[in-house]
Each structure stands twice: as structure tokens, then as C-alpha cells.
């Protein structure tokens, strides 16, 4: 889910969204680094936070009909771990598509 979100966001980025920073490296050599500009970095972090807080209508393991994607991802990790430890016969991911 996070990969899909980041790929979608990166496809909308432009060269102007990045800044070139010159910095001293080892042995007093100058190095260049390209960073996402501060505005776009903050926008990307806010978008990820909004993604984690999005409510999905996938029942929680023990109670409730809805949950945040953050909780769902934690539950999926727990269920997958149980599958890997042979505590569950199957693991069917309940990850929704991002719209």
C-alpha cells in the first residue's frame, strides 16, 4: 500500500520539486546531494499520515467493523507472523486498494 502511494506521488513530481545541496565530504572534497524540497517533503509526510489515518471497512480481528489503515497493517503483520510460525493454516491479506 505504501509502495503504491509513493509510486503514484513520485509520478507527479517535477524536477523543480528537488534541490541540489553541495556539502563537504571526506578529505575536504565537495559532494552534491539532491533532496526533495522542504515543502514537498512536508506534503509527502502529511499525505502518508492521512493514508495511515484513513478508515477502511474491514473488520478488526476481535471487534469492530471499521479500522484505520495503520491498525489494519499491524493486524496483517500479526496474522502473517502467525502464518509463518504455522499457527494459522492460511494467510489471506485483507489489504484494500488505495483510491
Buried (B, 14 or more C-beta within 10 A) or exposed (E): BEEEBBEEBEEEEEEEBEEEEEEEEEEEEEEEEEEBEEEBEEBBEEBBEEBBEBEBEBBEBEEEEEBBBEBBBEBBEEBEEEBEEEEEEEEEEEEEEEE
